[in-house]
Amino acid sequence: MSIQPRRAVAYHLFLALVAFAASGLASLPAAAQDWPNKPVTFIVPFAAGGGTDAFARPLTAQLDKQLNQRFLIDNRAGAGGTIGAAAAAKAEPNGYTFFVGAAHHAIAPSIYLKLDYDFEKDFVPVILIAAPPQVVTVNPTKVQAKTLAEFIAFAKANPGKVDYASAGRGTTHHLAGELFQILAGTQMNHVPYRGAGPAMQDLVSGQIHVMFDGLGTSANQIQSGTLRGLALAAPARSSAIPDVPTSAEAGLKGYEVSTWYALFAPKGTPPEITAKMAAEVRKALDTELLKEIWAKNGSATPNLAGPEFGKFVSSEIKRWAEVVQKAGIKPE
């Protein structure tokens, strides 16, 4: 072969390689620019009507408007939120399935001996959605106590006879109850449910005495008088329930717990898409409508996303591991 044909072959090969590289570099940004061009699913690992729903549904409704595309909620309850997490971890990382995780998922590694996913390795932290504090909430017809001190005295006088509900084993409702027992010296029974919604229904109907619930699901019930809020597990009172004292004000120091909710993507989701999702969620949280809904549910609109949010998740996993150990909860 002469020099000239060889040069021609080399030249055409060079052009082919340049075209291939250009198409590869352009594919992800193009996908992000075109995203979403079909409905996006948010897997919510708890039953409808719980605290996760209280924030996820208004958020998806707002994203519908912003992006002119359907954002769907897929409730997959069970095992303290780990069933839904496992399903989300196995979802195709194409930007059309996201996971609405919660503080419960930072607890799960210390509660379950075997999980079908690794919360830190199988998910990409996208953005923190809300972080409402827990509130000690009782049924006023079943519990006559009007203050936290009176309730603690009632629980101590009836060891093993007071039931507290949770959204499932290993949820913040569960650990908030156990932390309360450590600090207050009570002996109550833990009754796990398949989500905060069913647990709240039984609390309202009087089947359960107390719930250490996120303010997102308790605020409306407390405001209406259906339930009685005894103490907020936060350093300051909430404008949603201004008459309810903080736990420190009520006499139980060191009792601070929040149930945070956040958006995660399956590992491998294009970073351009997760970045665009974070930006759109931030835009949604800045709307007056969502600010009003969040405030009513006892949460500010947070501003924590990407790697910094990932660091927060790691710190939460360590924090709850210490609580599980102190409470003497045996992993299963």
Secondary structure in CASP SS format (residue, H / E / C, confidence):
PFRMAT SS
TARGET T0000
AUTHOR 0000-0000-0000
METHOD secondary structure of the structure
MODEL  1
M C 1.00
S C 1.00
I H 1.00
Q H 1.00
P H 1.00
R H 1.00
R H 1.00
A H 1.00
V H 1.00
A H 1.00
Y H 1.00
H H 1.00
L H 1.00
F H 1.00
L H 1.00
A H 1.00
L H 1.00
V H 1.00
A H 1.00
F H 1.00
A H 1.00
A H 1.00
S H 1.00
G H 1.00
L H 1.00
A H 1.00
S H 1.00
L H 1.00
P H 1.00
A H 1.00
A H 1.00
A H 1.00
Q H 1.00
D H 1.00
W C 1.00
P C 1.00
N C 1.00
K C 1.00
P C 1.00
V E 1.00
T E 1.00
F E 1.00
I E 1.00
V E 1.00
P C 1.00
F C 1.00
A C 1.00
A C 1.00
G C 1.00
G C 1.00
G H 1.00
T H 1.00
D H 1.00
A H 1.00
F H 1.00
A H 1.00
R H 1.00
P H 1.00
L H 1.00
T H 1.00
A H 1.00
Q H 1.00
L H 1.00
D H 1.00
K H 1.00
Q H 1.00
L H 1.00
N C 1.00
Q C 1.00
R C 1.00
F E 1.00
L E 1.00
I E 1.00
D E 1.00
N E 1.00
R C 1.00
A C 1.00
G C 1.00
A H 1.00
G H 1.00
G H 1.00
T H 1.00
I H 1.00
G H 1.00
A H 1.00
A H 1.00
A H 1.00
A H 1.00
A H 1.00
K C 1.00
A C 1.00
E C 1.00
P C 1.00
N C 1.00
G C 1.00
Y C 1.00
T E 1.00
F E 1.00
F E 1.00
V E 1.00
G E 1.00
A E 1.00
A C 1.00
H H 1.00
H H 1.00
A H 1.00
I H 1.00
A H 1.00
P H 1.00
S H 1.00
I H 1.00
Y C 1.00
L C 1.00
K C 1.00
L C 1.00
D C 1.00
Y C 1.00
D C 1.00
F C 1.00
E C 1.00
K C 1.00
D C 1.00
F E 1.00
V E 1.00
P E 1.00
V E 1.00
I E 1.00
L E 1.00
I E 1.00
A E 1.00
A C 1.00
P C 1.00
P E 1.00
Q E 1.00
V E 1.00
V E 1.00
T E 1.00
V E 1.00
N C 1.00
P C 1.00
T C 1.00
K C 1.00
V C 1.00
Q C 1.00
A C 1.00
K C 1.00
T C 1.00
L H 1.00
A H 1.00
E H 1.00
F H 1.00
I H 1.00
A H 1.00
F H 1.00
A H 1.00
K H 1.00
A H 1.00
N C 1.00
P C 1.00
G C 1.00
K C 1.00
V C 1.00
D E 1.00
Y E 1.00
A E 1.00
S E 1.00
A C 1.00
G C 1.00
R C 1.00
G C 1.00
T C 1.00
T H 1.00
H H 1.00
H H 1.00
L H 1.00
A H 1.00
G H 1.00
E H 1.00
L H 1.00
F H 1.00
Q H 1.00
I H 1.00
L H 1.00
A H 1.00
G C 1.00
T C 1.00
Q C 1.00
M C 1.00
N E 1.00
H E 1.00
V E 1.00
P E 1.00
Y C 1.00
R C 1.00
G C 1.00
A H 1.00
G H 1.00
P H 1.00
A H 1.00
M H 1.00
Q H 1.00
D H 1.00
L H 1.00
V H 1.00
S H 1.00
G C 1.00
Q C 1.00
I C 1.00
H C 1.00
V E 1.00
M E 1.00
F E 1.00
D E 1.00
G E 1.00
L H 1.00
G H 1.00
T H 1.00
S H 1.00
A H 1.00
N H 1.00
Q H 1.00
I H 1.00
Q H 1.00
S H 1.00
G C 1.00
T C 1.00
L C 1.00
R E 1.00
G E 1.00
L E 1.00
A E 1.00
L E 1.00
A C 1.00
A C 1.00
P C 1.00
A C 1.00
R C 1.00
S C 1.00
S C 1.00
A C 1.00
I C 1.00
P C 1.00
D C 1.00
V C 1.00
P C 1.00
T E 1.00
S C 1.00
A C 1.00
E C 1.00
A C 1.00
G C 1.00
L C 1.00
K C 1.00
G C 1.00
Y C 1.00
E C 1.00
V C 1.00
S E 1.00
T C 1.00
W C 1.00
Y E 1.00
A E 1.00
L E 1.00
F E 1.00
A E 1.00
P E 1.00
K C 1.00
G C 1.00
T C 1.00
P C 1.00
P H 1.00
E H 1.00
I H 1.00
T H 1.00
A H 1.00
K H 1.00
M H 1.00
A H 1.00
A H 1.00
E H 1.00
V H 1.00
R H 1.00
K H 1.00
A H 1.00
L H 1.00
D C 1.00
T C 1.00
E H 1.00
L H 1.00
L H 1.00
K H 1.00
E H 1.00
I H 1.00
W H 1.00
A H 1.00
K H 1.00
N C 1.00
G C 1.00
S C 1.00
A C 1.00
T C 1.00
P C 1.00
N C 1.00
L C 1.00
A E 1.00
G H 1.00
P H 1.00
E H 1.00
F H 1.00
G H 1.00
K H 1.00
F H 1.00
V H 1.00
S H 1.00
S H 1.00
E H 1.00
I H 1.00
K H 1.00
R H 1.00
W H 1.00
A H 1.00
E H 1.00
V H 1.00
V H 1.00
Q H 1.00
K H 1.00
A H 1.00
G C 1.00
I C 1.00
K C 1.00
P C 1.00
E C 1.00
END
